[in-house]
Amino acid sequence: MGLRGRAAAVALAALAASGCGSGTATPTGGAARPAAVSAFRYDASAPLAYRNAGRINRPYPIAVDDVSYAVPGGRVDGYLALPPGKARVPAVIYLHGSGENRERFLLPAVWAAGRRAVGMTLTLPSSNSGAPPSGLTPAQALTRDRQIFAADVIAVRRAVDLLSGLPQVDPKRIGLVGWSLGARVAAVTAGAEPRIRAAVLMSGGSLPVSAYVAQAPASLRSQVRSSLTQIDPLRWIAKARPGAVMLQDGRSDEIVPRPALLALARAAPRRSVLRWYPAGHELNAQAYFDQLAFLQKKLPIAGPSVPGARTGP
């Protein structure tokens, strides 16, 4: 492999190897935003251009609405799972793995709504990024990969903006769940976005930036270090709320190396919860019961359960 190929492989490994795939009031942007955060800065005053195309499921005690909103450079599609009633309740955002879309975690979002929280899924911008253009230099490939990852984080922050402006949502009780690549995005978002009150990272891992730098050609190590440090999950998860993070990992994960799983767990803030399961990368039903219990306690989700709705696997 030549210099360009090796550099591109380093960037791809750092950003994606631990990922995998297999009628509402219009919000205007929500409450006051936190200060902008480096690589994840965006114009918080830009219109969300929220669209709700209406309910897609009938009949069921939980309504699922087809929604979308604006992000820099485009739009993000999502689903909202809405419990009945007019009381303000918590909300939970669910993030899929590499190359997937908003359908991946719709069922867990509906389970959360069955416990009386608004569940939201979305299609991360990285799923629509396409193949890289031919002829990119190593530096351009690094910049592109960093921007794609940052766009995912910004999309989640804009989802927080949207939820904060919905009349059904208590803006002080917003949680986040991410799996695989989504766990890496969630790890960064939990540190960069102070409005996230609780985060669950499923099968998420990341090696230190130094490990990726060591694999790069000597002439590119400075660029690799600078680019990856800006979006390093280990750096950002350490900034999350103490006691507000749960990590869920499979003892037989066939996708994310165990050292990467452990590195992310060790970087998490104090009082984080780490659970291991007798499962692979997909985890198992017990993991979903455990994360729902964690979110129910931390946000909190008060209930009671919606009559006739499922509240777990």
C-alpha positions as CSV (number, residue, x, y, z in Angstrom):
1,M,0.0,0.0,0.0
2,G,1.4,3.4,-1.0
3,L,1.7,6.5,1.2
4,R,-1.8,7.9,0.2
5,G,-3.4,4.5,0.7
6,R,-1.9,4.0,4.1
7,A,-2.9,7.5,5.3
8,A,-6.5,7.0,4.1
9,A,-6.6,3.7,5.9
10,V,-5.5,5.3,9.1
11,A,-8.2,7.9,8.9
12,L,-10.8,5.4,8.1
13,A,-9.7,3.1,10.9
14,A,-9.9,6.0,13.4
15,L,-13.3,7.2,12.4
16,A,-15.2,4.1,11.3
17,A,-13.5,0.9,12.2
18,S,-15.3,0.7,15.5
19,G,-18.6,1.4,13.8
20,C,-20.6,-1.1,11.9
21,G,-23.8,-1.6,10.2
22,S,-25.7,-4.2,9.5
23,G,-49.7,17.8,13.8
24,T,-47.0,19.1,16.3
25,A,-46.2,22.7,17.1
26,T,-43.2,23.9,15.2
27,P,-40.1,24.5,17.4
28,T,-38.0,27.6,16.8
29,G,-34.8,26.3,18.3
30,G,-35.5,25.6,21.9
31,A,-33.9,27.2,25.0
32,A,-30.6,29.1,25.2
33,R,-27.7,27.2,23.6
34,P,-24.4,26.5,25.3
35,A,-21.3,28.1,24.0
36,A,-20.1,26.8,20.6
37,V,-17.7,23.9,20.8
38,S,-14.7,23.8,18.4
39,A,-15.2,21.2,15.6
40,F,-18.9,20.9,16.5
41,R,-19.8,24.6,16.2
42,Y,-23.0,25.5,14.3
43,D,-25.3,28.5,13.9
44,A,-27.8,27.9,16.7
45,S,-29.9,30.8,15.4
46,A,-30.5,29.2,12.0
47,P,-34.1,28.0,11.4
48,L,-34.7,24.3,12.1
49,A,-37.2,24.3,9.3
50,Y,-39.0,21.5,11.2
51,R,-41.4,19.3,9.2
52,N,-43.8,16.8,10.6
53,A,-45.4,14.7,7.8
54,G,-47.7,13.0,10.3
55,R,-48.3,9.7,11.8
56,I,-47.1,6.5,10.0
57,N,-48.5,3.8,12.3
58,R,-52.1,3.0,13.1
59,P,-53.5,1.9,15.4
60,Y,-51.2,1.6,18.5
61,P,-51.1,3.4,21.8
62,I,-47.8,5.1,20.7
63,A,-47.9,7.4,17.7
64,V,-44.8,7.4,15.4
65,D,-44.4,10.6,13.4
66,D,-42.2,11.1,10.2
67,V,-40.2,14.2,10.8
68,S,-37.2,16.1,9.5
69,Y,-35.1,19.2,10.3
70,A,-32.4,21.3,8.8
71,V,-28.7,20.9,9.5
72,P,-25.7,22.7,7.9
73,G,-25.7,21.6,4.3
74,G,-28.9,19.6,4.2
75,R,-31.7,17.9,6.2
76,V,-31.9,15.0,8.6
77,D,-34.8,12.5,8.6
78,G,-36.1,11.1,11.9
79,Y,-39.0,9.4,13.6
80,L,-40.7,10.6,16.8
81,A,-42.4,8.1,19.1
82,L,-44.9,10.0,21.1
83,P,-46.8,8.8,24.2
84,P,-50.4,10.1,24.7
85,G,-51.1,13.0,26.9
86,K,-50.1,16.7,27.2
87,A,-47.7,16.5,30.1
88,R,-44.0,17.4,29.4
89,V,-41.9,14.2,29.5
90,P,-38.3,13.3,29.0
91,A,-36.9,12.5,25.5
92,V,-34.3,9.9,24.3
93,I,-32.4,10.1,21.1
94,Y,-31.2,6.8,19.5
95,L,-28.2,6.6,17.1
96,H,-27.6,3.8,14.7
97,G,-24.5,2.1,13.4
98,S,-22.4,2.8,10.3
99,G,-24.5,3.0,7.0
100,E,-27.8,2.4,8.8
101,N,-30.7,4.8,9.2
102,R,-33.6,6.0,11.4
103,E,-35.4,2.6,11.3
104,R,-32.6,0.8,13.2
105,F,-33.7,1.8,16.7
106,L,-37.3,2.7,16.1
107,L,-38.5,-0.2,18.3
108,P,-36.4,0.8,21.3
109,A,-37.7,4.4,20.8
110,V,-41.3,3.1,21.0
111,W,-40.4,1.1,24.1
112,A,-39.2,4.3,25.7
113,A,-42.4,6.1,24.7
114,G,-44.3,3.2,26.3
115,R,-42.7,4.2,29.6
116,R,-43.7,7.9,28.9
117,A,-40.7,9.5,27.2
118,V,-40.5,10.8,23.7
119,G,-38.3,8.6,21.6
120,M,-36.5,9.9,18.6
121,T,-34.5,8.1,15.9
122,L,-32.6,9.9,13.1
123,T,-30.5,9.1,10.1
124,L,-27.0,10.4,10.7
125,P,-25.5,12.5,7.8
126,S,-22.6,10.0,7.5
127,S,-25.0,7.4,6.1
128,N,-25.6,9.7,3.1
129,S,-22.1,10.9,2.6
130,G,-21.3,8.5,-0.2
131,A,-17.9,7.3,-1.4
132,P,-15.0,9.7,-1.2
133,P,-14.1,11.5,-4.5
134,S,-11.2,10.1,-6.4
135,G,-7.9,11.8,-6.2
136,L,-8.0,13.1,-2.6
137,T,-4.7,13.8,-1.0
138,P,-4.1,12.2,2.4
139,A,-4.7,15.6,4.1
140,Q,-7.9,16.1,2.2
141,A,-9.1,12.6,3.2
142,L,-8.4,13.3,6.8
143,T,-10.3,16.6,6.6
144,R,-13.3,15.0,4.9
145,D,-13.5,12.2,7.4
146,R,-13.3,14.7,10.3
147,Q,-16.0,16.8,8.8
148,I,-18.3,13.9,8.2
149,F,-18.0,12.8,11.9
150,A,-18.5,16.4,13.1
151,A,-21.6,16.6,10.9
152,D,-23.0,13.6,12.8
153,V,-22.4,15.3,16.1
154,I,-23.9,18.5,14.9
155,A,-27.0,16.6,13.7
156,V,-27.5,15.3,17.2
157,R,-27.1,18.7,18.8
158,R,-29.7,20.0,16.4
159,A,-32.0,17.2,17.4
160,V,-31.6,18.5,21.0
161,D,-32.6,21.9,19.7
162,L,-35.7,20.4,18.1
163,L,-36.7,18.4,21.1
164,S,-36.2,21.3,23.4
165,G,-38.8,23.3,21.5
166,L,-41.5,20.6,21.4
167,P,-44.4,21.1,23.8
168,Q,-44.3,17.4,24.7
169,V,-40.6,17.5,25.9
170,D,-39.0,18.6,29.1
171,P,-35.8,20.2,27.8
172,K,-34.0,19.5,31.0
173,R,-34.4,15.7,30.6
174,I,-32.9,14.6,27.3
175,G,-31.0,11.4,27.0
176,L,-28.9,9.7,24.3
177,V,-28.3,6.1,23.3
178,G,-25.8,5.1,20.6
179,W,-24.7,1.8,19.2
180,S,-21.4,1.0,17.5
181,L,-20.6,4.1,15.3
182,G,-23.5,5.7,17.0
183,A,-21.9,5.1,20.4
184,R,-18.8,7.0,19.2
185,V,-21.0,9.9,18.1
186,A,-22.9,9.7,21.4
187,A,-19.6,9.7,23.4
188,V,-18.5,12.9,21.8
189,T,-21.9,14.5,21.9
190,A,-22.3,13.7,25.7
191,G,-19.1,15.7,26.3
192,A,-19.7,18.5,23.8
193,E,-23.5,19.1,24.5
194,P,-24.3,19.9,28.2
195,R,-28.0,19.5,27.6
196,I,-27.5,15.7,27.4
197,R,-28.5,14.5,30.9
198,A,-27.8,10.8,30.4
199,A,-26.0,8.7,27.8
200,V,-25.8,5.0,27.0
201,L,-23.0,3.7,24.8
202,M,-23.6,0.3,23.3
203,S,-20.7,-1.6,21.8
204,G,-18.7,1.6,21.5
205,G,-14.9,1.7,21.5
206,S,-12.0,3.8,20.5
207,L,-8.2,3.5,20.8
208,P,-6.1,6.5,21.8
209,V,-5.2,8.9,19.1
210,S,-1.5,7.9,19.6
211,A,-2.3,4.4,18.3
212,Y,-3.6,5.8,15.0
213,V,-0.7,8.2,14.8
214,A,1.8,5.4,15.2
215,Q,0.3,3.7,12.1
216,A,0.6,6.7,9.9
217,P,3.7,7.6,7.7
218,A,6.1,9.9,9.6
219,S,5.4,12.8,7.3
220,L,1.6,12.7,8.1
221,R,1.7,12.0,11.8
222,S,1.3,15.6,12.8
223,Q,-1.8,16.0,10.6
224,V,-3.3,12.8,11.8
225,R,-2.8,13.8,15.4
226,S,-4.3,17.2,14.9
227,S,-7.3,16.0,12.9
228,L,-8.2,13.1,15.2
229,T,-7.7,14.9,18.5
230,Q,-10.5,17.3,17.6
231,I,-13.0,14.4,17.4
232,D,-11.4,11.9,19.8
233,P,-14.2,10.0,21.7
234,L,-11.8,9.4,24.6
235,R,-11.2,13.1,25.0
236,W,-14.9,14.1,24.8
237,I,-16.5,11.4,26.9
238,A,-14.3,12.5,29.8
239,K,-16.2,15.8,29.7
240,A,-19.7,14.2,30.1
241,R,-21.7,14.5,33.3
242,P,-20.3,12.4,36.1
243,G,-22.6,9.5,37.0
244,A,-24.7,10.0,33.8
245,V,-23.0,7.5,31.4
246,M,-23.6,3.8,31.0
247,L,-21.4,1.6,28.8
248,Q,-22.7,-1.7,27.5
249,D,-20.3,-4.2,25.9
250,G,-20.4,-7.8,24.7
251,R,-17.7,-10.2,25.9
252,S,-17.7,-11.7,22.5
253,D,-17.8,-8.6,20.4
254,E,-16.6,-9.6,16.9
255,I,-16.3,-6.1,15.5
256,V,-14.8,-3.8,18.1
257,P,-11.5,-5.0,19.7
258,R,-11.6,-5.4,23.4
259,P,-8.8,-2.9,24.0
260,A,-10.9,-0.2,22.2
261,L,-14.0,-1.1,24.4
262,L,-11.9,-0.9,27.5
263,A,-10.3,2.4,26.5
264,L,-13.6,4.1,26.1
265,A,-14.8,2.7,29.4
266,R,-11.7,4.0,31.2
267,A,-12.0,7.4,29.7
268,A,-15.6,7.8,30.9
269,P,-16.3,10.2,33.8
270,R,-16.4,9.1,37.4
271,R,-19.4,7.1,38.6
272,S,-20.1,5.8,35.0
273,V,-21.6,2.3,34.8
274,L,-20.0,-0.5,32.8
275,R,-22.0,-3.6,32.0
276,W,-20.6,-6.7,30.2
277,Y,-23.0,-9.2,28.5
278,P,-22.6,-12.7,27.2
279,A,-23.1,-11.5,23.7
280,G,-21.5,-10.2,20.5
281,H,-21.6,-6.8,19.0
282,E,-25.4,-6.8,18.7
283,L,-25.7,-7.3,22.5
284,N,-28.9,-8.9,23.8
285,A,-32.3,-8.3,25.3
286,Q,-31.0,-7.8,28.8
287,A,-28.9,-4.9,27.6
288,Y,-32.1,-3.1,26.5
289,F,-33.8,-3.8,29.8
290,D,-30.8,-2.4,31.7
291,Q,-30.5,0.7,29.6
292,L,-34.2,1.5,30.0
293,A,-33.8,1.1,33.7
294,F,-30.8,3.4,33.7
295,L,-32.5,6.1,31.7
296,Q,-35.7,5.8,33.8
297,K,-33.6,6.5,36.9
298,K,-31.3,9.2,35.5
299,L,-33.7,11.4,33.5
300,P,-36.0,10.4,35.3
301,I,-38.8,8.8,33.4
302,A,-41.7,8.8,35.8
303,G,-44.3,6.7,34.0
304,P,-46.8,5.1,34.5
305,S,-46.5,2.8,31.5
306,V,-48.9,3.5,28.6
307,P,-51.7,1.0,28.7
308,G,-51.4,-1.5,25.8
309,A,-47.9,-0.4,24.8
310,R,-44.8,-2.6,25.1
311,T,-42.1,-1.2,27.3
312,G,-39.2,-3.5,26.4
313,P,-38.1,-6.6,24.4
